[in-house]
């Protein structure tokens, strides 16, 4: 369990990297919002509307078990979570180098991980809804690009304003004001502004759930790593079925020492590397779904109270386990800075 001071530090860390530097006002177009559409001349005129890049869907697994240092595990995820909640997860199909939208869920390792909540922080559906609206309503590509930039900037600012998150009507009007003069009239801008406000509110609510769960989980703590991994992979398989082009990532902030379902410390004791791998292959069995497109990133594996030799065996075990179910792209990092 984290102390109040630890939680305060974690919260500060989670917010520390929130994107700053935006002016708060969208680019002002030289054209009047009242100008007839027939008079618009754009540098992008005649260019096809760009396709939305394939979404990137991630599930982060957070280990709160007694064998780890939970605050350190959450800090290892810190920068990665901040990138999502700050509004940059909307992506940008109109940029010179298109940026993919990103979705993020949080899963927890507990005594019975199937009983732990899965918290959706951001969904790629928000980005898709905005894209469809702009594709249908904006008169040209230039107008779509500038409106998209304005919406991303507004989403970033709203995330830092709890008052706007709490009041949908005020939030919508504030976003319309932030957007400045666009090719669409204010009445038309209220629809995408409403999507932005709802998205920010949902993320704020979900992030509070994350903080509250870390402070007071309400379920028994333990190290059912296998259960958390299985639940996360099932979620990613669902995302893949909904959008076959989605790029999938599983980030695990854990020492991976499963003492509940797999009882790894006792079973691995005295085993050589071949025996460890054989054990993992047998435990993994045959995967029910195709996980070959899933990328796995293990962070903070050394934020552990377990001895180094056992951690090395555990790492070898999970490499073979994941390979057996079709996941071959497995990397290890100390944290998600720059990820």
C-alpha positions as CSV (number, residue, x, y, z in Angstrom):
1,X,0.0,0.0,0.0
2,X,1.3,3.4,-0.9
3,X,1.6,6.1,1.8
4,X,-0.1,9.5,1.3
5,X,3.3,11.1,0.6
6,X,4.1,8.5,-1.9
7,X,0.8,9.0,-3.7
8,X,1.3,12.7,-3.7
9,X,4.7,12.2,-5.3
10,X,3.2,9.8,-7.9
11,X,0.5,12.3,-8.8
12,X,3.0,15.1,-9.2
13,X,5.1,12.9,-11.4
14,X,2.2,11.9,-13.5
15,X,1.3,15.5,-14.2
16,X,4.8,16.8,-14.5
17,X,5.2,16.2,-18.2
18,X,1.8,17.4,-19.3
19,X,2.3,19.2,-22.5
20,X,2.8,23.0,-22.0
21,X,3.7,25.9,-24.3
22,X,0.5,26.1,-26.2
23,X,-0.7,29.7,-26.6
24,X,-4.3,28.8,-25.8
25,X,-5.6,30.3,-29.0
26,X,-6.0,28.4,-32.3
27,X,-4.4,29.8,-35.4
28,X,-6.5,32.7,-36.7
29,X,-7.4,32.2,-40.4
30,X,-7.3,35.2,-42.6
31,X,-10.7,34.3,-44.0
32,X,-13.8,35.4,-42.2
33,X,-16.1,32.8,-40.7
34,X,-18.8,34.4,-42.8
35,X,-17.0,34.3,-46.1
36,X,-18.9,32.3,-48.8
37,X,-17.4,28.8,-49.3
38,X,-17.2,29.4,-53.1
39,X,-14.6,32.1,-52.5
40,X,-12.2,29.9,-50.5
41,X,-8.8,29.2,-52.2
42,X,-6.6,26.7,-50.5
43,X,-3.1,25.5,-51.0
44,X,-4.5,22.1,-50.4
45,X,-7.3,22.5,-53.0
46,X,-7.7,19.3,-55.1
47,X,-5.7,17.1,-52.7
48,X,-7.5,14.0,-51.5
49,X,-8.5,13.8,-47.8
50,X,-5.8,11.9,-45.9
51,X,-6.6,8.5,-44.4
52,X,-6.4,8.1,-40.6
53,X,-3.3,6.1,-39.7
54,X,-3.8,2.7,-38.2
55,X,-4.5,3.2,-34.4
56,X,-2.0,2.2,-31.7
57,X,-3.7,0.4,-28.9
58,X,-1.9,-0.2,-25.6
59,X,-2.6,-1.9,-22.3
60,X,-0.4,-1.1,-19.4
61,X,-0.1,-3.6,-16.6
62,X,0.7,-2.2,-13.1
63,X,2.0,-4.6,-10.5
64,X,1.0,-3.6,-6.9
65,X,2.2,-6.9,-5.3
66,X,4.4,-7.1,-2.3
67,X,7.4,-8.3,-4.2
68,X,7.7,-4.9,-6.0
69,X,8.0,-1.3,-5.2
70,X,4.6,0.0,-6.4
71,X,5.5,3.7,-6.5
72,X,8.6,2.9,-8.6
73,X,6.4,0.8,-10.9
74,X,3.9,3.6,-11.5
75,X,6.7,6.1,-12.0
76,X,8.2,3.8,-14.6
77,X,4.9,4.2,-16.5
78,X,4.7,7.9,-15.7
79,X,5.8,9.5,-19.0
80,X,3.9,7.0,-21.1
81,X,0.6,7.7,-19.2
82,X,1.1,11.5,-19.5
83,X,1.5,11.3,-23.3
84,X,-2.0,9.8,-23.4
85,X,-3.9,11.9,-20.9
86,X,-2.5,15.2,-22.2
87,X,-4.4,15.1,-25.4
88,X,-1.7,14.0,-27.9
89,X,-3.4,10.6,-28.2
90,X,-5.8,12.1,-30.7
91,X,-3.0,11.8,-33.3
92,X,-3.0,13.9,-36.5
93,X,-4.0,12.5,-39.9
94,X,-3.4,16.0,-41.5
95,X,0.2,16.4,-40.4
96,X,3.0,16.2,-43.0
97,X,4.0,13.0,-41.3
98,X,0.6,11.7,-40.1
99,X,0.4,10.7,-36.4
100,X,-1.6,7.7,-35.4
101,X,-4.3,7.9,-32.7
102,X,-3.6,6.0,-29.5
103,X,-5.8,4.2,-27.0
104,X,-4.7,3.2,-23.5
105,X,-6.1,0.8,-20.8
106,X,-4.7,0.0,-17.4
107,X,-4.7,-3.5,-15.9
108,X,-3.5,-4.5,-12.5
109,X,-1.7,-7.4,-11.0
110,X,-3.4,-8.5,-7.8
111,X,-4.0,-11.7,-5.9
112,X,-6.7,-12.6,-8.5
113,X,-6.0,-10.3,-11.4
114,X,-9.3,-11.2,-13.1
115,X,-11.1,-9.4,-10.3
116,X,-9.1,-6.2,-10.7
117,X,-10.7,-3.4,-12.8
118,X,-9.5,-2.5,-16.3
119,X,-9.4,1.2,-16.6
120,X,-9.8,2.8,-20.0
121,X,-7.9,6.1,-20.0
122,X,-8.3,7.1,-23.6
123,X,-10.1,5.5,-26.6
124,X,-9.2,5.8,-30.3
125,X,-12.9,6.1,-31.0
126,X,-12.7,9.8,-30.0
127,X,-10.2,10.5,-32.7
128,X,-12.2,8.6,-35.2
129,X,-15.3,10.5,-34.4
130,X,-13.5,13.8,-34.9
131,X,-12.0,12.7,-38.1
132,X,-15.3,11.6,-39.6
133,X,-16.9,15.0,-38.6
134,X,-14.1,17.0,-40.2
135,X,-14.1,14.9,-43.3
136,X,-17.8,15.5,-43.7
137,X,-18.1,19.1,-42.6
138,X,-14.9,21.1,-43.4
139,X,-14.9,22.7,-46.8
140,X,-11.3,21.9,-47.7
141,X,-8.2,20.2,-46.4
142,X,-6.6,23.4,-45.1
143,X,-9.7,24.0,-42.9
144,X,-9.6,20.5,-41.6
145,X,-5.9,20.7,-40.7
146,X,-6.2,24.0,-38.8
147,X,-9.4,22.8,-37.0
148,X,-7.7,19.6,-36.0
149,X,-4.7,21.5,-34.6
150,X,-7.1,23.7,-32.6
151,X,-9.0,20.8,-31.2
152,X,-5.8,19.1,-30.0
153,X,-4.6,22.3,-28.4
154,X,-8.0,22.7,-26.7
155,X,-8.0,19.1,-25.4
156,X,-4.6,19.7,-23.9
157,X,-5.7,22.8,-22.1
158,X,-9.0,21.3,-20.8
159,X,-7.0,18.5,-19.2
160,X,-5.4,21.0,-16.9
161,X,-8.8,22.7,-16.0
162,X,-10.9,20.7,-13.6
163,X,-13.7,23.3,-13.6
164,X,-14.2,22.9,-17.4
165,X,-14.1,19.1,-17.1
166,X,-16.9,19.3,-14.5
167,X,-19.2,21.6,-16.6
168,X,-19.9,20.4,-20.1
169,X,-21.8,23.5,-21.3
170,X,-19.0,25.9,-20.1
171,X,-16.4,23.5,-21.6
172,X,-18.0,23.5,-25.0
173,X,-18.2,27.3,-25.1
174,X,-14.6,27.6,-23.9
175,X,-13.4,25.2,-26.6
176,X,-15.3,27.2,-29.3
177,X,-13.6,30.3,-28.0
178,X,-10.2,28.6,-28.0
179,X,-10.6,27.6,-31.6
180,X,-10.8,31.2,-32.7
181,X,-12.0,32.0,-36.3
182,X,-12.4,28.9,-38.4
183,X,-14.0,28.1,-41.7
184,X,-16.9,26.7,-39.8
185,X,-19.3,28.9,-37.8
186,X,-19.4,28.7,-34.0
187,X,-22.7,26.7,-34.1
188,X,-21.0,24.0,-36.2
189,X,-17.9,24.0,-34.0
190,X,-19.9,23.1,-30.9
191,X,-20.3,19.4,-32.0
192,X,-16.5,18.6,-32.2
193,X,-16.0,20.8,-29.1
194,X,-18.5,18.6,-27.3
195,X,-16.5,15.5,-28.3
196,X,-13.3,17.0,-27.0
197,X,-15.0,18.0,-23.6
198,X,-16.5,14.6,-23.1
199,X,-13.1,12.9,-23.9
200,X,-11.3,15.1,-21.4
201,X,-13.9,14.4,-18.7
202,X,-13.7,10.6,-19.3
203,X,-10.0,10.7,-19.0
204,X,-10.0,12.7,-15.8
205,X,-12.6,10.4,-14.3
206,X,-10.6,7.3,-15.3
207,X,-7.3,8.8,-14.0
208,X,-8.9,9.5,-10.7
209,X,-10.0,5.8,-10.6
210,X,-6.4,4.8,-11.2
211,X,-5.2,7.0,-8.4
212,X,-7.9,5.8,-6.0
213,X,-7.3,2.1,-6.8
214,X,-3.6,2.6,-6.1
215,X,-4.4,4.2,-2.7
216,X,-7.1,1.7,-1.8
217,X,-7.5,-1.2,-4.1
218,X,-10.4,-2.8,-2.3
219,X,-9.2,-6.3,-3.4
220,X,-6.5,-8.6,-2.0
221,X,-3.0,-7.9,-3.2
222,X,-0.9,-10.6,-4.7
223,X,1.2,-11.5,-7.7
224,X,-1.1,-13.1,-10.2
225,X,1.0,-11.9,-13.2
226,X,-0.4,-14.7,-15.5
227,X,-4.0,-13.6,-14.9
228,X,-3.1,-10.0,-15.6
229,X,-1.3,-10.9,-18.8
230,X,-4.1,-13.1,-20.0
231,X,-6.7,-10.4,-19.3
232,X,-4.6,-7.8,-21.2
233,X,-4.0,-10.0,-24.2
234,X,-7.8,-10.8,-24.4
235,X,-8.5,-7.1,-24.4
236,X,-5.9,-6.5,-27.2
237,X,-7.4,-9.4,-29.2
238,X,-10.8,-7.7,-29.0
239,X,-9.2,-4.4,-30.2
240,X,-7.6,-6.2,-33.1
241,X,-10.9,-7.8,-34.1
242,X,-12.6,-4.4,-34.1
243,X,-9.8,-2.8,-36.1
244,X,-7.5,-5.4,-37.9
245,X,-5.0,-2.7,-38.8
246,X,-4.4,-1.6,-35.2
247,X,-0.9,-1.9,-33.8
248,X,-1.0,-3.5,-30.4
249,X,1.4,-3.0,-27.4
250,X,1.4,-4.6,-24.0
251,X,3.5,-2.7,-21.4
252,X,4.1,-4.6,-18.1
253,X,5.4,-2.7,-15.1
254,X,6.3,-5.7,-13.0
255,X,9.1,-7.9,-11.8
256,X,7.0,-10.7,-13.4
257,X,7.4,-12.9,-10.3
258,X,4.1,-14.8,-10.3
259,X,3.7,-16.4,-6.8
260,X,0.0,-17.2,-7.2
261,X,-1.0,-18.9,-10.4
262,X,2.5,-20.1,-11.5
263,X,4.3,-20.2,-8.1
264,X,7.5,-19.3,-10.0
265,X,10.0,-18.9,-7.1
266,X,9.6,-22.4,-5.9
267,X,9.3,-24.1,-9.3
268,X,12.3,-22.3,-10.8
269,X,14.6,-23.0,-7.8
270,X,17.6,-25.0,-9.0
271,X,16.5,-25.2,-12.6
272,X,18.8,-24.5,-15.5
273,X,17.8,-22.3,-18.5
274,X,16.6,-25.2,-20.6
275,X,14.4,-26.6,-17.8
276,X,13.0,-23.1,-17.2
277,X,12.1,-22.7,-20.9
278,X,10.6,-26.1,-21.1
279,X,8.4,-25.3,-18.1
280,X,7.3,-22.1,-19.6
281,X,6.4,-23.7,-22.9
282,X,4.3,-26.3,-21.1
283,X,2.5,-23.7,-19.0
284,X,1.7,-21.5,-22.0
285,X,0.2,-24.3,-24.1
286,X,-1.4,-23.2,-27.4
287,X,-2.8,-19.7,-27.7
288,X,-6.5,-19.4,-28.6
289,X,-5.8,-16.2,-30.5
290,X,-3.1,-14.9,-32.8
291,X,-0.8,-12.7,-30.7
292,X,2.0,-12.5,-33.3
293,X,1.4,-8.7,-33.8
294,X,1.5,-7.8,-30.1
295,X,4.6,-5.9,-29.0
296,X,5.6,-6.5,-25.3
297,X,7.6,-4.0,-23.3
298,X,8.6,-4.9,-19.8
299,X,9.5,-1.9,-17.6
300,X,10.8,-1.7,-14.1
301,X,11.5,-5.4,-13.9
302,X,14.3,-4.6,-11.4
303,X,12.0,-2.6,-9.1
304,X,11.8,-5.7,-7.1
305,X,12.6,-7.1,-3.6
306,X,13.4,-10.5,-5.2
307,X,17.0,-11.6,-5.6
308,X,18.8,-11.2,-8.9
309,X,19.2,-14.8,-9.7
310,X,15.5,-15.5,-9.4
311,X,14.7,-12.4,-11.5
312,X,17.0,-13.7,-14.2
313,X,15.2,-17.0,-14.2
314,X,11.9,-15.3,-14.3
315,X,12.9,-13.2,-17.3
316,X,14.0,-16.4,-19.1
317,X,10.7,-18.0,-18.2
318,X,8.5,-15.2,-19.6
319,X,10.6,-14.9,-22.8
320,X,9.9,-18.6,-23.6
321,X,6.2,-18.2,-22.4
322,X,5.5,-15.3,-24.7
323,X,7.4,-16.9,-27.6
324,X,5.2,-20.0,-27.2
325,X,2.0,-18.0,-27.7
326,X,3.4,-16.2,-30.7
327,X,4.9,-13.0,-29.2
328,X,8.5,-12.6,-30.3
329,X,8.9,-8.8,-30.1
330,X,9.8,-8.5,-26.4
331,X,11.9,-5.6,-25.0
332,X,12.9,-4.5,-21.5
333,X,13.3,-0.9,-20.3
334,X,13.8,0.8,-17.0
335,X,10.9,3.3,-17.7
336,X,8.9,4.7,-20.6
337,X,10.7,8.0,-21.1
338,X,11.0,8.4,-24.9
339,X,8.9,5.4,-25.6
